[in-house]
């Protein structure tokens, strides 16, 4: 039978070599385990009240549930930690290494990522109860990011979500790295600050997005489909390098100007169209595409093409005869 490991009474244990499998693991508050080399697999439940670190070339696989939502701290600076079952931790700190596995993961209180990558095939939910939340390289089937302040991302990183990305903040949301690959997006900013997303998807489905204290700007390399209610106290800009479609029952309500642009400047693609089957409103409405169709609001400014106006060729003056 496999052994069960209990770390208590103020110990800092290091696993530096060897390949070991245990039945269950308990790390009490005030205790820690650092897997810096070799591998450790836990078949059953891991109860985390203290700290669990994976560093250097260490490799840890937790096949059972990880219960650490009250005081457990995960730290990854190297190696790989695989979470195969439902996992909850109070804090997650990443400076390197990889967090992987198919199990759903919930970070309940504190998140810090300055390096490394999260590559989960399950769901991931992160709550930053104090201060800003800054995301690095994150891949998850569904992803939730919640901050008491702002939600941003490190330069040069990407967020990849084949399912739904849900973001909530009170001082602004800025996910502006052009390599983001999110299939579906919903967001809510309850205070001051703007809300923005740059993305690559075919298409990006925009669900309910609300900003009570600023503007909304969404740019996608690919089509944009609006399937919910999009509301901002400021202006709203949506740029798709492909069609924009407002579904029946969906809406866009802007407290300022509203601009919907299908296709980049100079595009001649026939598919760069704006189709409005729901409702759109703003202090001014500009619809730009190679064609515009559907429930076009009265007074909207329609640009039939995103092509820039040609520069007029000057008429040559005749050369005077001597």
FIMISE-19903 format. One record per atom (N, C-alpha, C): residue in one letter; x, y, z. Coordinates in pm, whole numbers, plus 50000, padded with zeros to 5 digits. Example, Ala and Ser with C-alpha at 12.3 -4.5 7.8 and 13.67 -1.06 7.14 Angstrom:
2
a513194943150780
a512304955050780
a513204967050780
s512854977550708
s513674989450714
s512905000350787
This chain:
322
x500844988050000
x500005000050000
x500875012550000
x500345022949941
x501085035549936
x501035042650071
x502085049950101
x502155057550226
x501355070450216
x500965075550332
x500345088750345
x501335097950415
x501545109850359
x502545118950416
x501865130350489
x502345133350610
x501865144550690
x503065153150728
x503005165950692
x504075175350728
x503475185250827
x503975184750952
x503455193451058
x504585197251152
x504275204851255
x505235208751359
x506355217651308
x506055225751205
x507015235951163
x508155230951077
x507905221450987
x508965216050902
x508945222550763
x510165224150706
x510345228150567
x511045216550496
x510295208750423
x510795196450362
x511145198950216
x512265193250170
x512705194450032
x512755180649969
x512105179249853
x512175166949772
x513055170249653
x514315165649655
x515295169749555
x515645159049454
x515265146649478
x515625135849385
x514695123949409
x514675115049311
x513885102949323
x512495104549266
x511865093149237
x510525092949182
x509625085649280
x508705092849342
x507925087449452
x506435089249428
x505645079649478
x504185080249473
x503645077649613
x502735086449658
x502125084849790
x500605085049775
x499915080049878
x498455079049872
x497785092349897
x498295100449990
x497705113350024
x498765122150087
x498515135150085
x499495144650136
x498775155450216
x499295158250336
x498795169250418
x499955178150460
x499825191250430
x500825200950472
x500115211250559
x500365210750687
x499675219650780
x500205233950772
x499435243350824
x499845257450829
x501175258750900
x502065267150844
x503385268950904
x504395258850857
x504015250050763
x504895239850709
x504965241250557
x505995234950498
x506145236250354
x506815224050294
x506575222250164
x507235211850086
x507695218149955
x509005216549922
x509565221549798
x510035209649716
x509375207749601
x509765196949510
x510715203249408
x512015202249434
x513025208849351
x513675199449251
x513435186649263
x513995176749171
x513255163649182
x513475154849086
x512745142249085
x511265144549062
x510465134849103
x509015136049085
x508285130749207
x507135136849232
x506245132349339
x504825131749284
x504185120249297
x502795118449256
x501965115349379
x500815122149391
x499875119749500
x498615113749441
x498275101749481
x497125094849422
x495795100349471
x495755103949599
x494505108349659
x494495123249688
x493855126949798
x493625141049831
x494885147449887
x495125160049844
x496175168349905
x495485179449984
x495805180250114
x495265190650200
x496375200650228
x496185213050183
x497245222850188
x496855234450278
x497495234850398
x497315246250487
x498535255150488
x499665249850442
x500915257250437
x501305260050294
x502605257250258
x503095260550125
x503565248450049
x503225247949921
x503715237649830
x504405244649714
x505695241549695
x506505247949592
x507025237549495
x507005240849366
x507685233049263
x508725242149200
x509995237749202
x511085246249156
x512095238149076
x513015245349014
x514125239148940
x513585228648842
x513995216048856
x513545205548764
x512485196548825
x511885200848934
x510895192649003
x509645190248920
x509005179048948
x507785175248877
x506805169248978
x505625175648990
x504625170849085
x503305168449013
x502655157349047
x501345154048990
x500395150949103
x499355159249115
x498325156949216
x497105151349145
x496885138249160
x495785131649090
x494455133049161
x494495135549291
x493275137749368
x493025152649387
x491965155649459
x491605169749485
x492685176549567
x492845189649542
x493715198149623
x492845207749701
x492875206649833
x492055215149919
x492955224849995
x492975237349948
x493825247250013
x493265261150008
x491945262350004
x491305275149984
x491415284850101
x491675279950220
x491735288750337
x493085295450353
x494175287550348
x495495293450372
x496585287350284
x496235278250195
x497235271550113
x497845280650008
x499175279549992
x499905287849896
x500665278749801
x500395280049670
x501155273249567
x502185282949510
x503435278349496
x504485286349434
x505165277849328
x505255283349207
x505895276149097
x506965285349039
x508225280949048
x509335288548992
x510095280648887
x509765268048872
x510395259548773
x509685246148770
x510085237348678
x509465224248671
x508025224748628
x507255214748671
x505855213648631
x505005208448746
x503865214748765
x502865209948859
x501605206748782
x501185194248787
x499975189848717
x498865187348818
x497715194048797
x496555192548884
x495465185448804
x495225172848838
x494325164648757
x492885165148803
x492645169748926
x491285170048982
x490965184249028
x489775185849085
x489345199049133
x490295204149240
x490755216549224
x491765222149314
x491355236249356
x491555239349484
x491295252749538
x492465256849625
x493005268949599
x494115274049679
x493845288549716
x494395292549828
x494255306449872
x495095315749786
x496305311449748
x497215319949672
x498005311649573
x498285317849457
x499135311649355
x500175321949312
x501465318149327
x502575326749286
x503375319449178
x503585326149063
x504335320048953
x505435329448904
x506675324448906
x507795331748847
x508435323748735
x508055311348717
x508585302648613
x507845289548615
x508315279848535
x507685266748535
x506335266648467
x505625255548487
x504335253448421
x503325247548518
x502105252748511
x500965246848580
x500085240548475
x499835227448486
x499115220248382
x498055211248445
x497405203048361
x496435193348409
x495015196448368
x494155186348381
x492765187248334
x491785191748441
x492205192148567
x491285195748673
x490975210648677
x489795214148726
x489445228148744
x490205233848863
x490615246548852
x491425253048955
x490775266248993
x490685268849124
x490165281449175
x491175287549270
x491585300049241
x492455307849330
x491555318049398
x491425316949531
x490375324349600
x490765338149649
x492085341049662
x492425353449732
x493555361449669
x494635354849624
x495825362149581
x496485355249463
x496885363249362
x497515357849241
x498645366949199
x499815360949171
x500955368649123
x501675360349018
x501735365548895
x502425358648787
x503365368248717
x504665365748731
x505665373848662
x506415365548558
x506155352748551
x506795343848456
x506095330448455
x506655321148379
x506045307948369
x504775308248286
x504135296748279
x502915295748199
x501915286448266
x500645290048249
x499545281548293
x498935275348168
x498925262048164
x498415254948047
x497445244248093
x496195248448116
x495175239648172
x494155235848064
x493795223048060
x492695218847974
x491365219748048
x491405221948178
x490205224248256
x489935239048273
x489045242448364
x488685256448388
x489615262448494
x489745275848488
x490575283148583
x489845295648626
x489755297848757
x489115309748813
x490095316348909
x490355329348887
x491335336648969
x490665348849029
x490745350249160
x490215361849231
x491355369049302
x491535381749267
x492515390149335
x491745399349429
x491745395949557
x490885403049651
x491415416949686
x492725419449664
x493315432349695
x494315436049587
x494165447949529
x495115452549429
x494825447549290
x495765450449199
x495595447349057
x495895432649029
x495275427748925
x495535414248875
x496225415648739
x497445409848730
x498195410048605
x498435395848559
x497905392648440
x497995379148387
x499205377748297
x499785365748295
x500855362348203
x500335353148095
x501165343248059
x500725333247961
x499765323548028
x498515323747983
x497485315248043
x496675308647932
x496555295447941
x495655287847855
x494725279747945
x493435280947924
x492455273248002
x491205271747918
x490455261147943
x489225258847865
x488235270147887
x488025274048012
x487305286248048
x488135293448153
x488035306848154
x488885314748242
x488075326148303
x488185327748435
x487595338948506
x488665347048575
x488685360148551
x489645369248613
x488865380048687
x489045380848819
x488315390648900
x489305398348986
x489195411748982
x490115420149058
x489355431049130
x489855434549249
x489315446049322
x489765459149261
x490735458649167
x491245470649102
x491215468648950
x492385466948888
x492465465448743
x492785451048704
x492465447748579
x492905435248518
x493715438848393
x495005434948392
x495875437648278
x496675424948248
x497595425848150
x498445414448122
x499865419048094
x500815409848120
x502215412648097
x502485414347948
x503375423447913
x503755425647774
x504345412747715
x503915409447593
x504455397847524
x503835384647561
x502795384847642
x502125372547681
x500775371447611
x500125359947625
x498835357947560
x497905349947649
x496625352647631
x495555345147698
x494825337147592
x494765324047609
x494125315147512
x492985307747581
x491765310147532
x490585304247594
x489645299347483
x489555286447460
x488615281447358
x487155282647400
x486915284547529
x485565286547580
x485315301047613
x484805303747733
x484395317247774
x485435323547866
x485825335947834
x486635344347922
x485715354147992
x485725353848126
x484915362848208
x485845371648290
x485665384848278
x486555394348348
x485715404248426
x486125406848551
x485435416748635
x486475425148707
x486255438348708
x487185447648773
x486415459848817
x487115468848890
x486485481148934
x487235493648889
x488435491748830
x489235503248788
x489755501948645
x489205493148567
x489585491948427
x490075478048391
x489905474648263
x490325461848207
x491105464748079
x492345459948069
x493155462247950
x493885449347913
x493295441947821
x493895429647769
x494235432347623
x495365439047602
x495665445147472
x496775438447394
x497165426247431
x498165419047353
x497505412447233
x498045414947116
x497365410946992
x497365395946969
x498105388247051
x498135373647034
x497095366647120
x496275374047194
x495195367647269
x494295359847174
x493835348047217
x492965339747134
x491805334847219
x490765343147225
x489595340547309
x488385338647218
x487615328147242
x486465325447156
x485225333047198
x485035334747330
x483825341347380
x484215350247498
x483585362047509
x484045372247604
x482865378847672
x482955379647806
x482015387547885
x482805394847992
x482415407348020
x483215415448112
x482345426048179
x482805430548297
x482095440948372
x483095449248449
x483145462248420
x483955471548498
x482995480948570
x483065480748704
x482055487748784
x482445501748824
x483705505848799
x484155519148839
x484715526848722
x485685535548751
x486305543348645
x487305534848568
x487655539748448
x488625532648365
x487975526748241
x488795524448140
x488305518848014
x488375503748015
x487705497647918
x487655483047904
x488055479747761
x489115471847743
x489595469047608
x490095454747596
x489945449447474
x490425435947440
x490905436147296
x492135430947275
x492615427747141
x492715412547131
x492395407147013
x492155392947007
x492255387646864
x492475374446855
x492415367346727
x491495355446745
x490375355246673
x489445344046680
x488545344346557
x488015332746523
x487125331946407
x485875323846444
x484845330246501
x484785344546536
x485035346646685
x485015359346728
x484915363046869
x483445365846898
x482875358246992
x481485360647034
x481495369347159
x480895381047148
x480835390547260
x479495388647331
x479565384247456
x478375382647538
x478085395947607
x477625395747730
x477315408047803
x478605414947847
x478765427647805
x479935435647841
x479435449247888
x479845453148010
x479375465648070
x480535473448127
x480565486548100
x481535495448163
x480795507948210
x480645509448340
x479895520748395
x480715533348406
x482065532548384
x482885544248408
x483835547948296
x483575543248173
x484505546648066
x484105540647934
x485095538947847
x484865534347710
x485035519147699
x484545513647589
x484765499647553
x485395499447414
x486505492147399
x487105490147268
x487475475447251
x486935469247148
x487205455247119
x487675454346974
x488855448546955
x489385446546820
x489735431846802
x489215425846697
x489435411646672
x489905409446529
x490955401546513
x491355397046381
x490515384746350
x489435386846280
x488385377046258
x487055383746278
x485995376346263
x484655381946276
x484325384846422
x483395394346443
x482825396946575
x481325394346567
x480825386346661
x479395383746674
x478955388746811
x478045398446815
x477525403546941
x476265395746975
x476315388347087
x475205379447124
x474515383847252
x474975394447318
x474375399047443
x474245414147442
x474195419847563
x474055434447579
x475415440547607
x475795450247526
x477055457547543
x476705471947576
x477145476647695
x476745489947743
x477935497147802
x478085510047767
x479175518047823
x478675532147848
x479215538447955
x478895552447980
x479615561447881
x480755556747828
x481515564247729
x481275558847590
x482285559647506
x482155555247368
x482375540247356
x481905534547246
x482105520347216
x482685519347076
x483795511847062
x484415509446933
x484625494446916
x484125489146806
x484385475146773
x484985474646634
x486155468346625
x486845467046497
x487045452246469
x486515447646356
x486695433846314
x487405433846179
x488415425346165
x489075424146036
x488365413145958
x487045414245958
x486125404745899
x484725409845937
x483635402445915
x482305408145940
x482025410946088
x481065420346110
x480475422646241
x478985419746230
x478495411546322
x477065408046323
x476495410546461
x475405418246468
x474655420246592
x473455411046586
x473445400846671
x472375390846665
x471025396646706
x469965390146664
x468635393846708
x468545392346860
x468025402346927
x467935402247073
x469155408047141
x470245409847069
x471445416047125
x471345431147110
x472215438347184
x472155452947178
x473505458947210
x473735471047155
x474895479147189
x474385493047224
x474645497547347
x474165510547395
x475355518547444
x475635529547376
x476785537847409
x476335551347464
x476965555647574
x476715569047625
x477405579747545
x478335575647459
x479025584847368
x478875579947226
x479935581047150
x479895576847010
x479985561647001
x479435556346892
x479485542046863
x480045540246724
x481105532346713
x481725529746584
x481875514746564
x481315509546456
x481445495546420
x482155494946285
x483345488946282
x484155488446161
x484435473946124
x484005469746005
x484285456445954
x485365457445848
x486525451645875
x487625452345779
x488565463545811
x489835461445782
x490835471845805
x490815481845691
x491435493245714
x491495503645611
x492125498045485
x491485500745373
x491985495945245
x491455482345205
x490605476245289
x490075463145257
x489115463745139
x489195453645054
x488245452244944
x487475439144954
x487585432245068
x486945419245083
x485435420545088
x484745412345008
x483285413145002
x482655409245136
x483355401345216
x482795396845343
x482895406845455
x483525418245432
x483675428345537
x482385436345547
x481405430645617
x480075436445625
x479675438945769
x478785448645789
x478155451045919
x476695447345905
x476245437545986
x474855433045982
x474235435046118
x473165442946125
x472535446446252
x471135440246258
x471015429546338
x469705423346360
x469145426646498
x469965432946583
x469525437446714
x469375452446715
x469715458846828
x469585473346837
x470915479646871
x471195491246813
x472415498846843
x472035513446864
x472715520146958
x472435534246983
x473655540947043
x473765554047017
x474835562147071
x474595576647036
x475395585647093
x475225599747059
x475515602046912
x476375593746855
x476575593146711
x476905578746677
x476455574046561
x476665560246521
x477335560246385
x478505553646377
x479225552346250
x479375537646217
x478905533946098
x478985520146051
x479895519945929
x481015512645938
x481985512545829
x482215498245782
x481945495945654
x482165482845595
x481915483445446
x482265472845376
x481995472645234
x480505471545205
x479715467045306
x478265467745296
x477685468045437
x476525474245449
x475835475545578
x474395471145557
x473885462645648
x472535457345630
x471875455545765
x470545453945763
x469795451045884
x469065463145938
x468915463546071
x468155474146138
x469055486246161
x469235494046057
x470145505446065
x469455516946136
x470055522246245
x469385532946321
x469315545946241
x468235553346264
x468085566346197
x469225575446235
x469735582746137
x470805592246162
x472185586446162
x472315573246140
x473635567046141
x474455571946022
x475745573546045
x476675576645937
x477195563545879
x476985561545751
x477365548845688
x478495551445590
x479595544245611
x480705544445517
x480645531645437
x480305532845309
x480045521045227
x481275512545207
x482445518245227
x483675510645213
x484665515745316
x485535506645364
x486595510745455
x487815515545379
x487735515445245
x488875520145167
x489075535045187
x490295539645202
x490505554045212
x490205560745079
x489815573345084
x489535580644961
x490805582144880
x490685580144746
x491905581144665
x492435595344662
x493745596544652
x494375609644641
x494215614744498
x493625626644479
x493405631444342
x494735633944271
x494735630244141
x495935632344059
x495895646544002
x496915654744027
x496885668543977
x496935668843823
x496195678243764
x496195679843619
x497465687243578
x498225681043486
x499495687843448
x499235700843373
x500055710743400
x499925723743331
x500705723043199
x500125729043091
x500845728742962
x502145736642971
x503165731542901
x504455738542897
x504355750442802
x504625762542851
x504515774242762
x505485773442645
x505025777442525
x505875777642406
x506795789842410
x508015788142363
x508945799942363
x508525810042256
